[in-house]
Protein backbone atom coordinates (compact mmCIF):
# COMPACT_ATOMS: atom_id res chain seq x y z
CA UNK A 1 0.00 0.00 0.00
CA UNK A 2 2.74 2.47 0.97
CA UNK A 3 4.80 1.79 -2.15
CA UNK A 4 1.73 2.40 -4.32
CA UNK A 5 1.07 5.64 -2.46
CA UNK A 6 4.65 6.80 -3.05
CA UNK A 7 4.42 5.95 -6.76
CA UNK A 8 1.05 7.68 -7.16
CA UNK A 9 2.10 10.87 -5.42
CA UNK A 10 5.56 10.84 -6.99
CA UNK A 11 3.97 11.17 -10.41
CA UNK A 12 1.90 14.12 -9.23
CA UNK A 13 5.00 15.77 -7.80
CA UNK A 14 6.89 15.55 -11.08
CA UNK A 15 5.88 18.94 -12.42
CA UNK A 16 6.66 20.91 -9.28
CA UNK A 17 10.01 19.16 -8.85
CA UNK A 18 11.18 19.45 -12.44
CA UNK A 19 9.89 23.01 -12.80
CA UNK A 20 11.83 23.96 -9.70
CA UNK A 21 14.95 22.46 -11.25
CA UNK A 22 14.65 24.73 -14.26
CA UNK A 23 14.97 28.02 -12.43
CA UNK A 24 18.31 29.80 -12.28
CA UNK A 25 17.52 31.91 -9.22
CA UNK A 26 19.78 31.43 -6.19
CA UNK A 27 18.29 29.99 -3.02
CA UNK A 28 18.84 31.50 0.38
CA UNK A 29 18.35 29.58 3.63
CA UNK A 30 19.50 30.04 7.19
CA UNK A 31 22.28 27.48 6.90
CA UNK A 32 23.09 27.70 3.20
CA UNK A 33 22.97 31.34 2.21
CA UNK A 34 23.05 32.35 -1.44
CA UNK A 35 23.78 28.86 -2.79
CA UNK A 36 23.41 28.98 -6.54
CA UNK A 37 23.13 25.19 -6.72
CA UNK A 38 20.12 24.89 -8.98
CA UNK A 39 21.41 25.71 -12.44
CA UNK A 40 25.12 25.22 -11.88
CA UNK A 41 25.22 21.84 -10.17
CA UNK A 42 27.20 19.14 -12.02
CA UNK A 43 24.60 16.68 -10.69
CA UNK A 44 21.58 18.40 -12.21
CA UNK A 45 21.06 15.89 -15.01
CA UNK A 46 21.28 12.96 -12.59
CA UNK A 47 18.63 14.53 -10.35
CA UNK A 48 16.25 14.60 -13.31
CA UNK A 49 17.15 11.04 -14.30
CA UNK A 50 16.65 9.74 -10.75
CA UNK A 51 13.25 11.42 -10.61
CA UNK A 52 12.22 10.08 -14.01
CA UNK A 53 13.24 6.49 -13.20
CA UNK A 54 11.48 6.70 -9.85
CA UNK A 55 8.25 7.76 -11.56
CA UNK A 56 8.50 4.73 -13.85
CA UNK A 57 9.11 2.40 -10.92
CA UNK A 58 12.63 1.58 -12.12
CA UNK A 59 14.08 1.97 -8.66
CA UNK A 60 17.49 0.37 -9.26
CA UNK A 61 18.18 2.86 -12.04
CA UNK A 62 16.76 5.66 -9.90
CA UNK A 63 19.10 4.76 -7.05
CA UNK A 64 22.09 4.50 -9.40
CA UNK A 65 21.50 8.08 -10.51
CA UNK A 66 20.66 9.29 -7.00
CA UNK A 67 23.96 7.87 -5.78
CA UNK A 68 25.81 9.78 -8.52
CA UNK A 69 24.00 12.95 -7.46
CA UNK A 70 25.20 12.74 -3.87
CA UNK A 71 28.74 11.81 -4.91
CA UNK A 72 29.05 14.66 -7.41
CA UNK A 73 27.46 17.42 -5.34
CA UNK A 74 27.19 16.52 -1.63
CA UNK A 75 26.41 20.13 -0.65
CA UNK A 76 23.32 20.21 -2.89
CA UNK A 77 20.11 19.80 -0.87
CA UNK A 78 18.29 18.47 -3.91
CA UNK A 79 20.83 15.67 -4.19
CA UNK A 80 19.96 14.54 -0.69
CA UNK A 81 16.21 14.97 -1.24
CA UNK A 82 16.13 12.69 -4.29
CA UNK A 83 18.43 10.17 -2.61
CA UNK A 84 16.13 10.13 0.42
CA UNK A 85 13.04 9.69 -1.74
CA UNK A 86 14.45 6.74 -3.69
CA UNK A 87 15.88 5.16 -0.53
CA UNK A 88 12.46 5.32 1.06
CA UNK A 89 10.81 3.70 -1.93
CA UNK A 90 13.38 0.92 -1.70
CA UNK A 91 12.61 0.43 1.99
CA UNK A 92 15.84 1.88 3.39
CA UNK A 93 14.14 4.15 5.89
CA UNK A 94 17.23 4.94 7.98
CA UNK A 95 19.08 6.25 4.90
CA UNK A 96 15.99 8.19 3.86
CA UNK A 97 15.75 9.84 7.27
CA UNK A 98 19.43 10.83 7.23
CA UNK A 99 19.29 12.36 3.79
CA UNK A 100 16.01 14.18 4.39
CA UNK A 101 17.58 15.67 7.51
CA UNK A 102 20.59 16.82 5.48
CA UNK A 103 18.45 18.23 2.67
CA UNK A 104 16.32 20.24 5.07
CA UNK A 105 19.35 21.49 6.98
CA UNK A 106 20.83 22.78 3.72
CA UNK A 107 17.69 24.38 2.28
CA UNK A 108 14.36 23.67 3.94
CA UNK A 109 12.77 26.41 1.79
CA UNK A 110 13.58 24.79 -1.56
CA UNK A 111 10.36 23.59 -3.26
CA UNK A 112 12.15 20.46 -4.50
CA UNK A 113 13.01 19.53 -0.91
CA UNK A 114 9.58 20.55 0.35
CA UNK A 115 7.85 18.50 -2.31
CA UNK A 116 9.68 15.28 -1.55
CA UNK A 117 9.53 15.85 2.19
CA UNK A 118 5.79 16.41 1.87
CA UNK A 119 5.54 13.11 0.02
CA UNK A 120 7.50 11.45 2.83
CA UNK A 121 5.21 12.89 5.49
CA UNK A 122 2.09 11.91 3.57
CA UNK A 123 3.33 8.35 3.28
CA UNK A 124 3.77 8.25 7.05
CA UNK A 125 0.23 9.52 7.60
CA UNK A 126 1.27 13.00 8.78
CA UNK A 127 -1.21 14.73 6.51
CA UNK A 128 -1.30 18.19 8.09
CA UNK A 129 2.50 18.38 8.15
CA UNK A 130 2.65 17.19 4.54
CA UNK A 131 0.11 19.83 3.61
CA UNK A 132 2.33 22.53 5.11
CA UNK A 133 5.28 21.37 3.00
CA UNK A 134 3.21 21.31 -0.19
CA UNK A 135 1.79 24.75 0.62
CA UNK A 136 5.28 26.19 1.08
CA UNK A 137 6.35 24.60 -2.20
CA UNK A 138 3.32 26.11 -3.94
CA UNK A 139 4.07 29.62 -2.70
CA UNK A 140 7.81 29.52 -3.35
CA UNK A 141 9.14 32.03 -5.87
CA UNK A 142 11.27 29.20 -7.26
CA UNK A 143 8.27 27.12 -8.27
CA UNK A 144 7.06 27.67 -11.82
CA UNK A 145 4.15 25.23 -11.45
CA UNK A 146 2.51 26.00 -8.08
CA UNK A 147 -0.73 24.34 -9.14
CA UNK A 148 0.98 20.96 -9.07
CA UNK A 149 2.01 21.37 -5.43
CA UNK A 150 -1.65 22.05 -4.57
CA UNK A 151 -2.62 19.04 -6.67
CA UNK A 152 -0.19 16.91 -4.68
CA UNK A 153 -1.64 18.24 -1.42
CA UNK A 154 -5.15 17.42 -2.59
CA UNK A 155 -4.11 13.93 -3.63
CA UNK A 156 -2.57 13.36 -0.20
CA UNK A 157 -5.79 14.36 1.55
CA UNK A 158 -7.87 12.30 -0.86
CA UNK A 159 -5.77 9.24 -0.09
CA UNK A 160 -6.33 10.00 3.60
CA UNK A 161 -10.09 10.01 3.01
CA UNK A 162 -10.51 13.71 3.79
CA UNK A 163 -12.43 14.78 0.71
CA UNK A 164 -13.30 18.24 2.03
CA UNK A 165 -9.65 19.15 2.42
CA UNK A 166 -8.84 17.47 -0.88
CA UNK A 167 -11.44 19.63 -2.62
CA UNK A 168 -10.02 22.79 -1.03
CA UNK A 169 -6.53 22.00 -2.31
CA UNK A 170 -7.74 20.93 -5.74
CA UNK A 171 -9.69 24.20 -5.96
CA UNK A 172 -6.50 26.16 -5.35
CA UNK A 173 -4.79 24.23 -8.12
CA UNK A 174 -7.77 24.76 -10.45
CA UNK A 175 -7.80 28.52 -9.83
CA UNK A 176 -4.17 28.73 -10.96
CA UNK A 177 -4.27 26.39 -13.94
CA UNK A 178 -7.19 24.14 -14.84
CA UNK A 179 -5.25 21.37 -16.54
CA UNK A 180 -7.14 18.19 -17.47
CA UNK A 181 -5.46 16.34 -14.60
CA UNK A 182 -6.58 18.98 -12.11
CA UNK A 183 -10.11 19.15 -13.54
CA UNK A 184 -10.50 15.37 -13.29
CA UNK A 185 -9.21 15.33 -9.72
CA UNK A 186 -11.58 18.09 -8.66
CA UNK A 187 -14.51 16.48 -10.46
CA UNK A 188 -13.74 13.15 -8.82
CA UNK A 189 -13.75 14.54 -5.30
CA UNK A 190 -16.86 16.66 -5.96
CA UNK A 191 -18.62 13.45 -6.96
CA UNK A 192 -17.43 11.74 -3.79
CA UNK A 193 -18.91 14.61 -1.81
CA UNK A 194 -22.26 14.17 -3.56
CA UNK A 195 -21.93 17.20 -5.83
CA UNK A 196 -22.72 15.39 -9.05
CA UNK A 197 -23.88 18.49 -10.90
CA UNK A 198 -20.62 20.32 -10.20
CA UNK A 199 -18.64 17.20 -11.06
CA UNK A 200 -20.42 16.95 -14.40
CA UNK A 201 -19.93 20.63 -15.12
CA UNK A 202 -16.20 20.29 -14.58
CA UNK A 203 -15.91 17.22 -16.77
CA UNK A 204 -17.80 18.92 -19.58
CA UNK A 205 -15.03 21.52 -19.69
CA UNK A 206 -12.73 18.84 -21.03
CA UNK A 207 -14.95 18.43 -24.09
CA UNK A 208 -15.17 22.12 -24.90
C-alpha positions in Angstrom: 0.0 0.0 0.0 2.7 2.5 1.0 4.8 1.8 -2.2 1.7 2.4 -4.3 1.1 5.6 -2.5 4.6 6.8 -3.1 4.4 6.0 -6.8 1.0 7.7 -7.2 2.1 10.9 -5.4 5.6 10.8 -7.0 4.0 11.2 -10.4 1.9 14.1 -9.2 5.0 15.8 -7.8 6.9 15.5 -11.1 5.9 18.9 -12.4 6.7 20.9 -9.3 10.0 19.2 -8.8 11.2 19.5 -12.4 9.9 23.0 -12.8 11.8 24.0 -9.7 14.9 22.5 -11.2 14.7 24.7 -14.3 15.0 28.0 -12.4 18.3 29.8 -12.3 17.5 31.9 -9.2 19.8 31.4 -6.2 18.3 30.0 -3.0 18.8 31.5 0.4 18.3 29.6 3.6 19.5 30.0 7.2 22.3 27.5 6.9 23.1 27.7 3.2 23.0 31.3 2.2 23.1 32.4 -1.4 23.8 28.9 -2.8 23.4 29.0 -6.5 23.1 25.2 -6.7 20.1 24.9 -9.0 21.4 25.7 -12.4 25.1 25.2 -11.9 25.2 21.8 -10.2 27.2 19.1 -12.0 24.6 16.7 -10.7 21.6 18.4 -12.2 21.1 15.9 -15.0 21.3 13.0 -12.6 18.6 14.5 -10.4 16.2 14.6 -13.3 17.1 11.0 -14.3 16.6 9.7 -10.8 13.2 11.4 -10.6 12.2 10.1 -14.0 13.2 6.5 -13.2 11.5 6.7 -9.9 8.2 7.8 -11.6 8.5 4.7 -13.8 9.1 2.4 -10.9 12.6 1.6 -12.1 14.1 2.0 -8.7 17.5 0.4 -9.3 18.2 2.9 -12.0 16.8 5.7 -9.9 19.1 4.8 -7.0 22.1 4.5 -9.4 21.5 8.1 -10.5 20.7 9.3 -7.0 24.0 7.9 -5.8 25.8 9.8 -8.5 24.0 13.0 -7.5 25.2 12.7 -3.9 28.7 11.8 -4.9 29.0 14.7 -7.4 27.5 17.4 -5.3 27.2 16.5 -1.6 26.4 20.1 -0.7 23.3 20.2 -2.9 20.1 19.8 -0.9 18.3 18.5 -3.9 20.8 15.7 -4.2 20.0 14.5 -0.7 16.2 15.0 -1.2 16.1 12.7 -4.3 18.4 10.2 -2.6 16.1 10.1 0.4 13.0 9.7 -1.7 14.5 6.7 -3.7 15.9 5.2 -0.5 12.5 5.3 1.1 10.8 3.7 -1.9 13.4 0.9 -1.7 12.6 0.4 2.0 15.8 1.9 3.4 14.1 4.2 5.9 17.2 4.9 8.0 19.1 6.2 4.9 16.0 8.2 3.9 15.7 9.8 7.3 19.4 10.8 7.2 19.3 12.4 3.8 16.0 14.2 4.4 17.6 15.7 7.5 20.6 16.8 5.5 18.5 18.2 2.7 16.3 20.2 5.1 19.4 21.5 7.0 20.8 22.8 3.7 17.7 24.4 2.3 14.4 23.7 3.9 12.8 26.4 1.8 13.6 24.8 -1.6 10.4 23.6 -3.3 12.2 20.5 -4.5 13.0 19.5 -0.9 9.6 20.6 0.3 7.8 18.5 -2.3 9.7 15.3 -1.5 9.5 15.8 2.2 5.8 16.4 1.9 5.5 13.1 0.0 7.5 11.4 2.8 5.2 12.9 5.5 2.1 11.9 3.6 3.3 8.3 3.3 3.8 8.2 7.1 0.2 9.5 7.6 1.3 13.0 8.8 -1.2 14.7 6.5 -1.3 18.2 8.1 2.5 18.4 8.1 2.6 17.2 4.5 0.1 19.8 3.6 2.3 22.5 5.1 5.3 21.4 3.0 3.2 21.3 -0.2 1.8 24.7 0.6 5.3 26.2 1.1 6.4 24.6 -2.2 3.3 26.1 -3.9 4.1 29.6 -2.7 7.8 29.5 -3.3 9.1 32.0 -5.9 11.3 29.2 -7.3 8.3 27.1 -8.3 7.1 27.7 -11.8 4.2 25.2 -11.4 2.5 26.0 -8.1 -0.7 24.3 -9.1 1.0 21.0 -9.1 2.0 21.4 -5.4 -1.7 22.0 -4.6 -2.6 19.0 -6.7 -0.2 16.9 -4.7 -1.6 18.2 -1.4 -5.2 17.4 -2.6 -4.1 13.9 -3.6 -2.6 13.4 -0.2 -5.8 14.4 1.5 -7.9 12.3 -0.9 -5.8 9.2 -0.1 -6.3 10.0 3.6 -10.1 10.0 3.0 -10.5 13.7 3.8 -12.4 14.8 0.7 -13.3 18.2 2.0 -9.6 19.2 2.4 -8.8 17.5 -0.9 -11.4 19.6 -2.6 -10.0 22.8 -1.0 -6.5 22.0 -2.3 -7.7 20.9 -5.7 -9.7 24.2 -6.0 -6.5 26.2 -5.4 -4.8 24.2 -8.1 -7.8 24.8 -10.4 -7.8 28.5 -9.8 -4.2 28.7 -11.0 -4.3 26.4 -13.9 -7.2 24.1 -14.8 -5.3 21.4 -16.5 -7.1 18.2 -17.5 -5.5 16.3 -14.6 -6.6 19.0 -12.1 -10.1 19.1 -13.5 -10.5 15.4 -13.3 -9.2 15.3 -9.7 -11.6 18.1 -8.7 -14.5 16.5 -10.5 -13.7 13.1 -8.8 -13.7 14.5 -5.3 -16.9 16.7 -6.0 -18.6 13.4 -7.0 -17.4 11.7 -3.8 -18.9 14.6 -1.8 -22.3 14.2 -3.6 -21.9 17.2 -5.8 -22.7 15.4 -9.1 -23.9 18.5 -10.9 -20.6 20.3 -10.2 -18.6 17.2 -11.1 -20.4 16.9 -14.4 -19.9 20.6 -15.1 -16.2 20.3 -14.6 -15.9 17.2 -16.8 -17.8 18.9 -19.6 -15.0 21.5 -19.7 -12.7 18.8 -21.0 -14.9 18.4 -24.1 -15.2 22.1 -24.9 
